[in-house]
Amino acid sequence: MQDQKESMGAAYWKANLKLMMICLIIWFVVSYGFGILLVDTLNSIEFAGFKLGFWFAQQGSIYTFVILIFVYAHQMNKIDRKFNVHEE
């Protein structure tokens, strides 16, 4: 029984870490990649009257971060239910 709990705990943390890594990669790509590295390339495209690189650096990254918070919370609730560690 103890081995089963340990394996479920390990699987839970593996799923948690996978979700965190995906969120961190998206965060890095949007903030550093789009906002700094690719800004000149993205500035050739206009979005809502602004250059896209500027928009990502000023607004798009913030919107993406807020969306990531909600996605992370939703996905963690699903993971918690899957491994029966959710709150009622």
N, CA and C atoms as a LAMMPS dump frame, in Angstrom:
ITEM: TIMESTEP
0
ITEM: NUMBER OF ATOMS
264
ITEM: BOX BOUNDS ff ff ff
-5.0000000000000000e+02 5.0000000000000000e+02
-5.0000000000000000e+02 5.0000000000000000e+02
-5.0000000000000000e+02 5.0000000000000000e+02
ITEM: ATOMS id mol type element x y z
1 1 1 N 0.817 -1.188 0
2 1 2 C 0 0 0
3 1 3 C 0.867 1.26 0
4 2 1 N 1.941 1.227 0.756
5 2 2 C 2.842 2.375 0.83
6 2 3 C 3.51 2.636 -0.521
7 3 1 N 3.882 1.568 -1.225
8 3 2 C 4.487 1.735 -2.551
9 3 3 C 3.526 2.386 -3.529
10 4 1 N 2.241 2.025 -3.425
11 4 2 C 1.242 2.61 -4.323
12 4 3 C 1.094 4.109 -4.037
13 5 1 N 1.089 4.5 -2.762
14 5 2 C 0.986 5.917 -2.405
15 5 3 C 2.209 6.686 -2.892
16 6 1 N 3.378 6.075 -2.759
17 6 2 C 4.599 6.733 -3.214
18 6 3 C 4.606 6.899 -4.728
19 7 1 N 4.147 5.877 -5.45
20 7 2 C 4.116 5.983 -6.907
21 7 3 C 3.069 7.003 -7.36
22 8 1 N 1.933 7.088 -6.658
23 8 2 C 0.925 8.099 -6.977
24 8 3 C 1.467 9.496 -6.674
25 9 1 N 2.199 9.627 -5.575
26 9 2 C 2.8 10.91 -5.24
27 9 3 C 3.835 11.33 -6.268
28 10 1 N 4.635 10.383 -6.705
29 10 2 C 5.643 10.679 -7.725
30 10 3 C 4.981 11.061 -9.046
31 11 1 N 3.901 10.372 -9.413
32 11 2 C 3.19 10.692 -10.652
33 11 3 C 2.527 12.064 -10.556
34 12 1 N 2 12.392 -9.375
35 12 2 C 1.383 13.703 -9.155
36 12 3 C 2.412 14.816 -9.354
37 13 1 N 3.573 14.669 -8.735
38 13 2 C 4.592 15.715 -8.856
39 13 3 C 5.181 15.784 -10.255
40 14 1 N 5.231 14.647 -10.936
41 14 2 C 5.702 14.654 -12.323
42 14 3 C 4.734 15.443 -13.199
43 15 1 N 3.431 15.241 -13.002
44 15 2 C 2.423 15.985 -13.757
45 15 3 C 2.481 17.472 -13.405
46 16 1 N 2.676 17.776 -12.131
47 16 2 C 2.783 19.161 -11.672
48 16 3 C 4.002 19.845 -12.289
49 17 1 N 5.137 19.192 -12.258
50 17 2 C 6.362 19.766 -12.827
51 17 3 C 6.267 19.929 -14.335
52 18 1 N 5.614 18.993 -15.008
53 18 2 C 5.434 19.107 -16.453
54 18 3 C 4.598 20.341 -16.781
55 19 1 N 3.519 20.553 -16.049
56 19 2 C 2.678 21.723 -16.261
57 19 3 C 3.459 23.006 -15.978
58 20 1 N 4.233 23.025 -14.898
59 20 2 C 5.033 24.213 -14.586
60 20 3 C 6.063 24.501 -15.665
61 21 1 N 6.697 23.466 -16.186
62 21 2 C 7.697 23.674 -17.235
63 21 3 C 7.058 24.226 -18.509
64 22 1 N 5.893 23.729 -18.867
65 22 2 C 5.194 24.236 -20.044
66 22 3 C 4.857 25.716 -19.849
67 23 1 N 4.34 26.066 -18.68
68 23 2 C 4.002 27.468 -18.394
69 23 3 C 5.246 28.347 -18.406
70 24 1 N 6.342 27.862 -17.833
71 24 2 C 7.575 28.65 -17.809
72 24 3 C 8.162 28.836 -19.206
73 25 1 N 8.055 27.821 -20.041
74 25 2 C 8.55 27.946 -21.417
75 25 3 C 7.723 28.978 -22.179
76 26 1 N 6.399 28.922 -22.031
77 26 2 C 5.543 29.918 -22.682
78 26 3 C 5.88 31.309 -22.164
79 27 1 N 6.031 31.446 -20.849
80 27 2 C 6.389 32.723 -20.242
81 27 3 C 7.706 33.247 -20.813
82 28 1 N 8.713 32.393 -20.928
83 28 2 C 10.013 32.799 -21.447
84 28 3 C 9.925 33.221 -22.908
85 29 1 N 9.242 32.423 -23.715
86 29 2 C 9.136 32.733 -25.14
87 29 3 C 8.425 34.07 -25.35
88 30 1 N 7.341 34.291 -24.626
89 30 2 C 6.582 35.527 -24.804
90 30 3 C 7.351 36.733 -24.274
91 31 1 N 7.895 36.625 -23.066
92 31 2 C 8.541 37.802 -22.477
93 31 3 C 9.914 38.077 -23.081
94 32 1 N 10.75 37.085 -23.148
95 32 2 C 12.113 37.3 -23.642
96 32 3 C 12.183 37.19 -25.159
97 33 1 N 11.547 36.169 -25.702
98 33 2 C 11.608 35.948 -27.151
99 33 3 C 10.88 37.015 -27.938
100 34 1 N 9.578 37.186 -27.664
101 34 2 C 8.782 38.154 -28.421
102 34 3 C 9.079 39.587 -28.006
103 35 1 N 9.324 39.81 -26.724
104 35 2 C 9.516 41.169 -26.234
105 35 3 C 10.907 41.727 -26.431
106 36 1 N 11.916 40.86 -26.588
107 36 2 C 13.304 41.343 -26.704
108 36 3 C 13.977 40.834 -27.977
109 37 1 N 14.062 39.52 -28.144
110 37 2 C 14.824 38.952 -29.25
111 37 3 C 14.181 39.172 -30.618
112 38 1 N 12.887 38.983 -30.702
113 38 2 C 12.202 39.064 -31.991
114 38 3 C 11.469 40.384 -32.201
115 39 1 N 11.763 41.38 -31.385
116 39 2 C 11.017 42.631 -31.448
117 39 3 C 11.159 43.306 -32.808
118 40 1 N 12.333 43.318 -33.388
119 40 2 C 12.519 43.973 -34.689
120 40 3 C 11.737 43.259 -35.789
121 41 1 N 11.741 41.946 -35.767
122 41 2 C 10.99 41.176 -36.759
123 41 3 C 9.493 41.39 -36.586
124 42 1 N 9.025 41.361 -35.34
125 42 2 C 7.594 41.527 -35.086
126 42 3 C 7.122 42.954 -35.342
127 43 1 N 8.012 43.923 -35.269
128 43 2 C 7.619 45.308 -35.512
129 43 3 C 7.213 45.562 -36.958
130 44 1 N 7.522 44.65 -37.861
131 44 2 C 7.09 44.805 -39.248
132 44 3 C 5.604 44.485 -39.416
133 45 1 N 4.976 43.931 -38.378
134 45 2 C 3.562 43.58 -38.392
135 45 3 C 2.816 44.563 -37.479
136 46 1 N 1.668 45.058 -37.934
137 46 2 C 0.87 45.947 -37.093
138 46 3 C -0.299 45.195 -36.485
139 47 1 N -0.583 45.512 -35.224
140 47 2 C -1.695 44.913 -34.486
141 47 3 C -2.414 46.029 -33.738
142 48 1 N -3.67 46.244 -34.053
143 48 2 C -4.49 47.291 -33.426
144 48 3 C -3.826 48.66 -33.516
145 49 1 N -3.147 48.925 -34.626
146 49 2 C -2.512 50.214 -34.838
147 49 3 C -1.128 50.353 -34.237
148 50 1 N -0.623 49.313 -33.603
149 50 2 C 0.702 49.341 -32.985
150 50 3 C 1.593 48.308 -33.644
151 51 1 N 2.878 48.526 -33.579
152 51 2 C 3.822 47.515 -34.045
153 51 3 C 3.732 46.322 -33.098
154 52 1 N 3.707 45.125 -33.664
155 52 2 C 3.467 43.919 -32.867
156 52 3 C 4.554 43.695 -31.822
157 53 1 N 5.816 43.952 -32.14
158 53 2 C 6.89 43.793 -31.155
159 53 3 C 6.7 44.708 -29.97
160 54 1 N 6.345 45.966 -30.236
161 54 2 C 6.07 46.923 -29.159
162 54 3 C 4.875 46.456 -28.343
163 55 1 N 3.812 45.997 -29.03
164 55 2 C 2.613 45.547 -28.333
165 55 3 C 2.916 44.376 -27.401
166 56 1 N 3.707 43.407 -27.87
167 56 2 C 4.061 42.274 -27.01
168 56 3 C 4.88 42.729 -25.818
169 57 1 N 5.802 43.644 -26.032
170 57 2 C 6.64 44.109 -24.929
171 57 3 C 5.818 44.871 -23.896
172 58 1 N 4.794 45.597 -24.328
173 58 2 C 4.04 46.441 -23.408
174 58 3 C 2.748 45.797 -22.907
175 59 1 N 2.002 45.132 -23.764
176 59 2 C 0.681 44.625 -23.397
177 59 3 C 0.535 43.117 -23.546
178 60 1 N 1.011 42.587 -24.645
179 60 2 C 0.789 41.173 -24.951
180 60 3 C 1.357 40.239 -23.909
181 61 1 N 2.536 40.567 -23.39
182 61 2 C 3.13 39.698 -22.375
183 61 3 C 2.3 39.709 -21.096
184 62 1 N 1.742 40.858 -20.727
185 62 2 C 0.91 40.931 -19.524
186 62 3 C -0.35 40.092 -19.704
187 63 1 N -1.007 40.222 -20.858
188 63 2 C -2.199 39.408 -21.13
189 63 3 C -1.863 37.919 -21.098
190 64 1 N -0.733 37.581 -21.682
191 64 2 C -0.315 36.178 -21.699
192 64 3 C -0.071 35.665 -20.282
193 65 1 N 0.555 36.465 -19.432
194 65 2 C 0.828 36.049 -18.059
195 65 3 C -0.471 35.834 -17.279
196 66 1 N -1.429 36.723 -17.454
197 66 2 C -2.712 36.565 -16.757
198 66 3 C -3.422 35.306 -17.242
199 67 1 N -3.409 35.069 -18.539
200 67 2 C -4.019 33.856 -19.087
201 67 3 C -3.313 32.619 -18.54
202 68 1 N -1.982 32.675 -18.44
203 68 2 C -1.224 31.543 -17.891
204 68 3 C -1.631 31.239 -16.451
205 69 1 N -1.911 32.262 -15.661
206 69 2 C -2.34 32.043 -14.28
207 69 3 C -3.637 31.249 -14.251
208 70 1 N -4.61 31.653 -15.065
209 70 2 C -5.893 30.955 -15.086
210 70 3 C -5.758 29.537 -15.65
211 71 1 N -4.961 29.374 -16.69
212 71 2 C -4.744 28.042 -17.265
213 71 3 C -4.062 27.133 -16.25
214 72 1 N -3.047 27.656 -15.547
215 72 2 C -2.35 26.857 -14.539
216 72 3 C -3.311 26.423 -13.431
217 73 1 N -4.126 27.354 -12.933
218 73 2 C -5.079 27.016 -11.865
219 73 3 C -6.073 25.959 -12.339
220 74 1 N -6.584 26.113 -13.553
221 74 2 C -7.546 25.144 -14.088
222 74 3 C -6.901 23.766 -14.258
223 75 1 N -5.708 23.736 -14.832
224 75 2 C -5.035 22.457 -15.065
225 75 3 C -4.632 21.794 -13.745
226 76 1 N -4.213 22.591 -12.77
227 76 2 C -3.86 22.004 -11.473
228 76 3 C -5.092 21.417 -10.786
229 77 1 N -6.244 22.061 -10.931
230 77 2 C -7.471 21.494 -10.378
231 77 3 C -7.784 20.148 -11.026
232 78 1 N -7.568 20.042 -12.341
233 78 2 C -7.783 18.767 -13.024
234 78 3 C -6.802 17.708 -12.521
235 79 1 N -5.541 18.099 -12.359
236 79 2 C -4.53 17.154 -11.858
237 79 3 C -4.864 16.733 -10.438
238 80 1 N -5.278 17.682 -9.597
239 80 2 C -5.654 17.358 -8.217
240 80 3 C -6.812 16.364 -8.181
241 81 1 N -7.819 16.568 -9.035
242 81 2 C -8.942 15.632 -9.077
243 81 3 C -8.498 14.259 -9.573
244 82 1 N -7.608 14.251 -10.551
245 82 2 C -7.139 12.975 -11.104
246 82 3 C -6.424 12.148 -10.044
247 83 1 N -5.65 12.807 -9.178
248 83 2 C -4.892 12.089 -8.161
249 83 3 C -5.57 12.124 -6.801
250 84 1 N -6.826 12.579 -6.762
251 84 2 C -7.659 12.588 -5.574
252 84 3 C -7.011 13.353 -4.411
253 85 1 N -6.48 14.519 -4.71
254 85 2 C -5.926 15.381 -3.664
255 85 3 C -6.596 16.754 -3.712
256 86 1 N -7.767 16.82 -4.323
257 86 2 C -8.482 18.094 -4.471
258 86 3 C -9.164 18.494 -3.181
259 87 1 N -9.48 19.784 -3.105
260 87 2 C -10.2 20.317 -1.957
261 87 3 C -11.683 20.352 -2.295
262 88 1 N -12.496 20.163 -1.324
263 88 2 C -13.952 20.202 -1.544
264 88 3 C -14.467 21.586 -1.439
